[in-house]
Amino acid sequence: MVICAQSVHGIFMSSRSTTNYADLVNPHIGGIGHLLQATKPVVMRPHSMAVIFPIYTPGVVDNYLAETVHGFPINMSSFMVDARSTESDAIRGSACIDHDCEDIKCYRAELLLEDSDILVEYTAGERSVYYRVTFPAGTWNTFKFNGLVSQGGRGGARAGSAYGMRLDITDGRVLCGNTKQYAKVNGYFHVELSEAAASVAQDDAGALFTYAPSAQARVLEIKAGMSYISADQAAENMRSEIGALSFDQAVEAAKQAWNEALGLIEVEGGTEDERIAFYTALYRVYGRMQNITEYGRYFGYDKKVHEDDTDFYINDGIWDTYRTAHPLQLILQEGRQMDIINSYLRIYETIGWLPSFPHLAGNSNGMIGKHATAMIVDAWRKGYKGFDIELAYEAMLKNADLATKITRTEGTISAFDLCYFEKGFFPALPEGQAETVVSHPFERRQSVATTLETCYDDWCLAQIAKELGMDEDYERLIQRGENYRNVYNTQTGFMAPKYANGAWVENFNPKLSGGQGGRAYFAECNSWTYTWHVQHRIDGLIELMGGKDIFCERLDQLFREQYEVSKYKFLSQFPDSTGLVGQFCMGNEPSFHIPFLYNYGGQPWKTQRRVRELMRLWFPNNPFGICGDEDGGAMSGWFAFAAMGFYPTCPGKPVYDIGSPIFDKIKIHMENGKTFTIIANNQNAKHKYIQSAKLNGEEYNSPWLDHTDLAGGGTLELTMGKRPNKSWGVQF
């Protein structure tokens, strides 16, 4: 039986230290993107439906560099406040901010709007938001409610009137209604102001509440509930969560929720910056997926309201998160992860496919692969059984055998897919030839990457087929799991594209071929990255390369190899390949497992060196501290694992690769009541190499850790040193 995560957290917190983990989170880490998307300084609860961040000037890519705020979100709507000298002064729709005059935590924030000298503070419940606005004395004050989608996607805020809004106002202080997003989903709201306005003006775009001057500073509190079910449910959500609380009490409740979640991992040692980076990484991992259940009910993919005791989660990008975020959440909160898997299965029962990017308005196949399979198989093989495996197998098999693998496409198999089934690879086109199967304006077929990622999914599914006694399925799937061999060119030593007739594409350059993002053949990276994308059969890849020594030499060269063209030209072609060390790109998910591959080549000390270097270079405690797109906690999940000293190289295998922890002691508390402790004696920036190890007091000479050892509790004790012990962890 899976124990409720909330009750377990309470038990743990009563016996653990009272460290204020929430104040170790710096939401501005990653606020300046290295090339692409920056993070937002989000205030929320772990996995909550309610999310708050300032609505910066539309079009500003790097949120930390935004100097202007245009409003604050309430579900799909927003508001802005202003203070004026006279009633007739023009109302400003934005305000300048100064990061030196703000204080943003994961559980509360305060911003000074410099143009009007207004202080805005806010915190979040699960399905509610609470603002406290302090206006300067002697000014006319306005609260402008807008039917706006709160900073939707990359395009910034958009006028809600174009999507339809209903707004009812009573007593000059209560607002309720809904905004419709993308003409598909209603975002309901119920807002209560602590003071009735002197006047209210309403139009199709929202409403303006005006307050006459006061001799004292006016404090306006704004309590709002959000819902995807109804305005009445939004009101109930607000009243149940924050209705009886003061602002300070709501802040304390949010802080406690974060301390419980973050405190599932306790670290000692390391530098202050490393501890801040670590707990900020955990905060980002807890941001997804989001629980949209509203006290036993949820709005489903069939656009109907359902009743269920199991929480329903949305907002994921499984291509990114299966690698780190889901495996970490599985360790920390198995009950929630079971609910997440059951949410995927409910979506399958509704739309007929396991989703890849399940969001509020529906599923999208934003990237290649069907990696819900990897997430589900990973949980099952690690011993977590809180879902219907027969239904899961049906869904995974349908995705494997019947769903097209064309990127950004939903539906059944095509001739493109049949080539994989019949010949063991997805076919490429000649360099520069117009795409014929992908309808998206800038995507292409990504033939090599799709082959590699699909054969990994097939291998994962084969493990369940074997366990369920589906022998014919197992033989077929495990054979397809070997399809990586079909795109490995032994003459060049790289994964390379083939035409449908089996001939290699001519003049293929493993560094630069494939066009923008390498998408003709790969997914956002080049062959220097994707040649290592055989997580499930690293031994087979070693064989193809000619043995462990050559394998490790190739890894060494990956970290040395330069660009062939100027760096700016290389990055203009591969903007996702940030965080470069040679051709290794820390900033994108297909690279995540690569530094740990030295363990398989018999040189684990090089894994220890590389992961320390990558953490130091690319995950500092400042706005540049995430070197690629965060992608739903995936990037931060890598750092959290690496900082603790182990990593899930192949989700679907109940094994972790040991690296080099940056803390003296790490305690991981799990829902089964067990605690796994990692001790790194004598570790510091220079002492990064493992000299010896003990697992539960016994000598341990393996660079891998079984999940059963972790989940069963116990202690892994490492002795660290300045120079490598090249005999430790070497497997023959």
N, C-alpha and C positions, 0 to 999 in steps of 0.2 A: 504494500500500500504506500502511495506517495503522500507524505505529510505536507500539509499546507505550508507554503514558504513563509508566510507572515508569522505563524506561530513559532516556527523553528527559529526565525531570525530573533524573535523576542527571547527565546531560551538562550541563544548564543550571546546576545547583547548583555544579558544579566550576568554572564560569567566572563566576559571579555573586558579589555581595558576600555576606559571612557575617552579614548582619543577622539578629538573632534575632526574626523576624516573629512567632513563636508567643507571645512575651511582650508583644506589642502588642495581643493580643486580650483584651477584657474581656467574659467571658460573662454578666455581670450587666446589660449594656446591654439595655434592654427588659424587665427583670424586674418592672416595674410597668406594667400595661396602662393605656392612656388611657381605655378603657371596657371592652374585651373581653379577649382572651386575652393573657397575658404570656408572655415567653420563659422557657425553663429554662436554668440554667447547665450546659450539657451538656459532659461530657468524652467524647471519642471520637477516632477517626481520620477523615480525610476519607472520606465515603461509607461508613463502616464499619457492619457489622451490630451491633456492640457499642456501646451508648450508656449512659452513666452520668449520673444526676443524683439528688440527694437526694429521697427520698419525703417531701414536706412534708405537713402536716396536710391531709387530704382536705377539699375545699371552699374552701381558700384560693385566691383568684383571682390575687393578685399574689405571685408566688413570692418576690420579694425581701423582702416584708414578713412572710413566714412565720417564726415564731420557734421552731418545733418541727419536728424530723425524726423520722420514724417508721421509717426503714430505708433500705437501699441495695440497688439492683437487681442481680440476676443473671438475665438473660434475663427470663422471665415470673415468676420467683420473686424473693425478697428476703431480707435478713437484718437483724437488729438486734443490737447489742452492749450490755452493761451491766457495771458494776462495783459490787459490794455489800460492805458492811462484814462481814456474816455470811452464811453459807450460807442461812439461813432468811429473809433479807430479801426482800421482794417484788421481782420483776423488773419493771423499767420498760420499757414498750413504746415510749417516745418520749424525746426529749431536747431541751432548749433549746439554741439556737445563737445566736451573735453574729457578724454579718458582719464586725465589726472584728477578730475572732479567726480568720478563715479566709483561705485563699489559693486561689483558683480560677482555673486557666488552662484553655485548651482541651485540654491534653495531660495535666494532672494536677491534683489538688485535695487540700486538707487542711481538715478541719473539726474544731473542738473541740466535743465534746458536754459542755456545761457541767455538767449534773447529775451526771455520773459522772467528769468530768475525763479522758475518753478522747479520744485523737487518732485520727481516721480519715483515711487517705490513700488515694488510688486513682488508677489510670491504666487505659488501654484498649489492647487489641490490636485486630486486625480482627474477630475472632470470640471474643474472650476479655477478661476483666477481671481486674485485679490490685489487691487491697486490702492495706493494711498498717495494722493496728490496734495502738495502744500503750495498754495498760491501766496504771493507777497501781499501784505496788508495794503488797503487803499486802492486796489485795482479792480477793474471790471474783469470777471473771470468767465471763460467759456469752456464747455465740454462739447466737442463736436464728434458725434457718432457717425461713422461712415460704413456703408455697405461695401466693404472692400475685402477681397481675398487677401489674407495677411501674407504679403511677400511671397506669392506663389512661384515656385520653381526658380529659374534663373532670371526671370523677367521682371522681378519686383512686384509691387502692389498694382492691382488692377481694379477698375471701377466695378463695384458689385451690381450696380443698376443694369449693366449689360447682361447679367446673369439672372436677375430677378431678385427682389428683396421684399419681405413683408415686415413692417415695423409698427407695433402698437405701443403707445405711451400713455401711462396713467399717473396722476398725481404729480406730474412734473419731475418724477424721479425714478420711475420703473419703465424699463424698455423690454419688450419681448418680441420675438419673431424669428425670421430665418433668412439666410442668404443661400442662394443655390450656386454651387460650384460646378463649372463646366456643364451646366444643364443636366447633371446626373445626381448629385448628392446635396441634400439640404443640411446646412449647418445651422442648427437652432441655438438661440441664445436667450438668456434671461438675465437682465442687468438691473441692479438696484443701487441707486446713488444715496449716500448718507444724508443729503440735503436736497430739498426740492428747489428747482430753478425758479428765478423770478419770471422768466419767460422761456417759451419753447417754440422754435420754428422748425417745421418738418417739410421735407420734400422727398422726391423719389430716390435721392442718393443717401438720405440719412436724416439727422436731426441736429439742431444746434440748441444747447442749453446755456442760458446766460444768467450769471449771478451778479447782483449789485455789489459795489465795494463794501468792505468790512473794515472796521478799525483794527482788527486783529488778523493775523495770517489765517486764511481759510484752509481747513483740512477737509478735503473731499475724499471719502472712501467709496470705492467702486467694487462691489461684489458681483461676480458674474458666473453663471453656470453655462456649460456647453453641452450639446447633445446632438446625436444624429438620428434621434427617434422622434422627438417632439419638443415644442417650447415648454410644455408642462413638465416634461422630464428634465429639461435644462434647469427649470426652477427648482425641482426636487434635488437635482445634483448639487446646486448651489447651497440650498438650505441644509442638506445632509452633511456637507463637507465643511463649509465655512460660515454658514448662516449665523451660528451662535458664537463665533470666534472673533476676538479682536485681531487687528493686523499682526501684532507681535505674537499672539498665540498661533496664528496660521503659519507665520515664519518658523516658529519653533517646531511645529508639527512637520513641516517640510524638511527642516534640518534633521530631525530625528529619523525620518524615512531614509534620507541619504546616509546618515551615519550607520544605520542598520545594514543597508545594502553595501556600502563601501567597506564597512568593517568586517565583512565576510573574509577579507584578506587583510591580515595585519603584517606590516613590514617594519623591521628595525634596521638601523644603519643606513648606509647610502648618504648622499648629500641631500640638503633640503630641496634643491631643484629636482633631484631624481625622485624624491617622494611626491612632490607636487606633480611632476609629469606622470608618475604612475597612477595616482588617484584621479587625475584628470582623464587619463586613458580609461579607467574603469567607468567614470561618469559618462564618457562617450559611448562605451559599450552598452550601458544601461539605457541609452536613449532609444534604442530600437529593440524589438518591435514594440508597437504601441497597443496597449490594451484598450479597446473601444467598447468593452462591455459596460453596461449601465445598470448595475444592481440586478443582475440576472437576465438582462435583455441586451440584444445587440442588433445593429443594422447590417444585414448580410449582403452578399454579392447578388442575390436575387432581388435586391431593393425591397426586401420585406423585413419586418421586425421578428426576431426569433427569441424564444426563451430557452436558456440553457444554464446549467450550473457551472459549466466550464467556460472560462474566459476566452474571448475571441480577440485575436491579435492581427494587426495589419501593419503595413509600411516596412518593407524589407527589400533588399536587393541581393538575392541568394548567391549570385556569382561572386560577390564580394564577401558576404558574411559567413558562408559555410566554412571558410578557411580558419577564422579566428573567433569571431564574435559568438557564434552558436556553440562551438566547443567550450568556450570559457563560461558562457551562461549555463551550459549543461553541468559543468563542475560545481558551480556556485548555487544554482537554483533549478534543480532537476524538475521540480513540480511545475514551475513556469515554463520550462522548455517542453515538457509534455503537452501543456496547453497550447504552446506555439505549434508543435507538430500536429496536434488535433485541429488547430485552426487551418493549417494547410490542407488537411484531409476534408474539412467541411467545405473549403473552397473547391476542392476537387469534386465533391458530390454536387456542388452547385453548377459549376461551369464545365465539368467534364475533363479537366486537365489539372495536374498539379501546377500551381503557379510558379513563376520565377521572380517576378517583381510585384507582389501583392500590395496594392495601395488602396486608398479609400474609394477611389472611383472605379477600381477594377484592376485586373492583372495586365502586365505588359511583359513581353519577352525582350527586355532591354539589352540583354547580353546573350552570349552563346552558352550552351550546356543546359542540362536539366538537373541542377545541383540540389534541388530539394531532395533528390535521391541520396546524395552524399550526406546531407544533414540527418535524414531519417535513419539511414543505415549506421551512421556514426553513433547515434543514440542507442540503437538496438544492440549493436555489438559491444557497447560499453555496459550493457546490462540494464538499461532503462526501458521498461516495458509498459509504460503508461499510455499506450495507444493500441488501436486495432491493427495488428501486423498484417492480417489477411487483406484488409482494406488498403493499407499502405502499399502492400505488394502489388495489388491490382492497379493502383494509381501509378506507381513507379514503372510497372511493366508497360502500361499503356503509353506513358511518356516515352519510354525507350523504344518501343516497337512501332507506334502509330503516329507519334507527334513529329511534325517537321522540325528539323534542327536549323532551319534558316533563321538568322537573327532577326529580331523584331517582327516575327511572324507567328501567328497562331493558326493551327489547323493540322491537317493530316499530311502524311509523307508525300514527297514529290520525287521527280527523277533525280534530283540532287541527293536526296536521302537514300534512294535505291542503290546508288553507286556505293554508298557506305556498306549497306547490307550485302551487296553482291561482290564487291571488290576490296572492302576493308579500308576505304578512305573516302573523303569528300573531295570532289573534283575541283580543280582550279581552272582559271582562265589565263590566257597569256597576259603578261604585264601590260597594263594600259587598256586592255579590251573592255568595252562597255559591259557592265553587269547585266545579267539576264534573269537572275532568280530573286534578288533582293530589291524590294520596291522602295526602301527608305532612301532619302535623298543623298546621304553621305556614307551610309554603311555599304560594305561589300561582303562577300560570302565567307571570308576568314577560314578558308578550307583546311589549312593545317591545324590551326588552333581548334576548330570545331571537331576535327578528327581526334585530337589528343584529349579534349575535354569530354567528348562523348564516350570514348573508350574507357576513360576513368569512371564515368557514371555506370557504364555497363559492368565493369569489374565490381563496383560497389554492390550493384543489384544482384550480381552472381552470388555474393556471399549470403544474401538472404534466401535466394533460390535454393542454395545448397542446404541451408538450415531447415527450410520448409519442405524438403524432399522433392522439389521440382527439378528432377534430374535433367530432363531435356532442356528446360530453360537454362539451367546452370551450365551445361556444356556449350550451348549457343552463346550465352553471355560471357562466359570466361574466355571463350575464343575471341569474341569481339574485344575483350579487354586487352588483347595482344595487338590491336590494330595500330598502336604507336609504331610498331616495327615497319609498317607499310609506308610511313612518311619519313623514315630515317634514311638519309642518303649516306651509305657507308663510304662513298668516294670523298665526300666533303666533311663528313662528321657532323652534319646539321640536319635538323628536321626541315623538310623542304616540300614544296608543292608539286603535285602531279596532275596531269591532264586525265580526263576520264578514261583514256586508252591505256593509262599506266605509265606513260612516258614522263620524265621529269621536265618541269618548266625550264626553258632555256635561259641562260644568262642570269640565273638566280643569285642575288647577293644577300647573304644571311643577315646583313646589317641594315640594308637600305631598301630592299625590294618590298613591294606590296602597297606602295602609295601611302596616302595619309593614314597615320596610325598603323601602317602595315596591314590594313584591313582586307586587302585582297587575299592575304594568306594567314594573317594572325589577328589577334585582338589587342590593339593598343600598344603592342610591343613587337619586337622583331624576333628572328630565329635564335639570336644569342640568348634570349630569355626563354623562348618556348621549347628549345631543345631539351631543357631540364624538366619539362612539364609532364613527367611520368611518375607522379607521386606514388602510385600503387605498385609499380614494378621497377623500383630503382635498381634492383639486381639485374633486371633485363637490360636496362639502359647501360649499366656498367659493362655487361657482356658485349653490347653493340659497339661500345667505344673501345673495347680491347683490354679491359681489366681495370683494377682499382687505381693503379698508378697513373694511367692515362686519364682516367676519370677525374682524379684530383688535379692533374696538370691542366686539364680543360677548365676546371673550376677556377684555378689560379688565374688563367688567362682571361676568363670572364671579367674578373675584377681589375684587370690591367688594360684590357683592350680599349682603344680610343675610338673616335667617331668616324674617321675616314673623311668626313667633311668638317666644316667648322661646327662648334658646339651649338651655336644659335640655329644653324641650318638643320642639324640633327634634331634639336628639340622642336623646331617648327614642324618637322614631319612626325615626331613622336612626343606630343605635348604631355601625354600621360606618363612618360618615362622620366619622371623627376627623381631626385635623390640619387643621382648617378654616382657610382663608383666604378669606373671603367664602363663596361656595357651592362653591369648590374644596376637595376633601377629599383631602389627601395620604395619609390613612390607609387608602385602599382602592384596589384595583388598577385599576378602570375609569378612574381619574383619572391614572394614571401618565404617559401620553403627552401630556397636555394642555399642560403648560408649554412643550413643544417645538413646538407648533403655530404659534407666531409666526413660525418659520422659513418656513412656507408662505405666510404672509400678507405677507411682505416686511418684517417687523420683527424680525429675529433678535436685536437687542439686548434686546428684552423677554424672550425666552427666557433670555438670559444673566443678566438681573436676577432673573427669577423662580426659576430653579433654585438660584442662590446663596442667595436668601432662604429657600427651602424647606429646603435642607440645613442652614442655620444654625438655623432655628426648630425643626425636627422630628427632627433626628438628632444630638443631643448625646451626649457620652461620660458618660452616667449612666443610672440605672435607668429613666428616662423616654424613653430614646433611640430607641425605635421607636414611631411614633405610631399604628400600627394593628396588626392581627394580622400576625405575621411571615409566616405562610402558606408555610412550606417554603423560605424564602430569597427570596421574591418582594420583600418590602419592602426587605430589605438589598441585594438585587440592584439595585433602583432607585438606592439611594444609591451603590453601588459604581460604576455607570455614570456617574451624574451627577458624582461627584467626579472621575472621569477626564476628563470633558468631552465625552462623546458618549453617545447613547442609541438603542436599536433601536425606533423608534416603531411600525414595522409589521413584526413577524416574518413572514417570507415574502417580503420585499423585501430584497435584499442591500445595504442602505443604512442609515447611522446619521445621526442629527441631532446637530450640533455644539452644545454648550452653553458652559459656562464652568468649566474645571477649577480645583480648589482647591489643586493641588500645582504646584510649579515644574517638575517633570519626572516623567513616568510612563513606565516601560518595561514593555511587555507581551511576555512570552516565550511562543512558541507551539510546538506539537509539530513543526511543519515546520522547526524550527530558526531561524525568522525572529524578529526583534524589531521591534515597532512602538513608536516613541518619540513622546511628546507633550511638547513644551516650551512652557511658558507664561511668557514673559519679563515681568518686572515685575508679576506677579500678587500680589495680597493681597486682604484683605477689601474694600477700596475700589476696587482696580483689577480689576474683574470684567468689563469690556467689551473685546471683541476689537477692536483697532485695525487689524490686518493679519494675514495668515497666509501661510505658505509650506508647500507639500507637496513634500518631497524637493528643497528648494532653489528651487522654482518658485513664483511668486506664485499664491495660491489665494484665490478670492473666492466660495466656495460654502459655505453653511451645512450641507452634507451631505458625508459621507465614505463612499465605496464600500468594501464589504467586501474587494474584491480589493486595494485599496490597503493596508488594514490587514493582511490575511493575507500579503501579499507583503513585509511589512517596510518600514521606512522611517521618516521623521520628519515629523510635523506640528508646525510651529513657529508659535506664536501670540505676538503682541505685545499685551499687555493695557494698558488705560488706565482712568482714573477716570471719564470720560464716554463715552457711546456714540459710535462711528463709524457713523452711520446710512447710510453708503454701502457698508459691508462686508457681504457675504453677501446682498445684496438681489438676488433673482432676478426678472426681468421676463418 
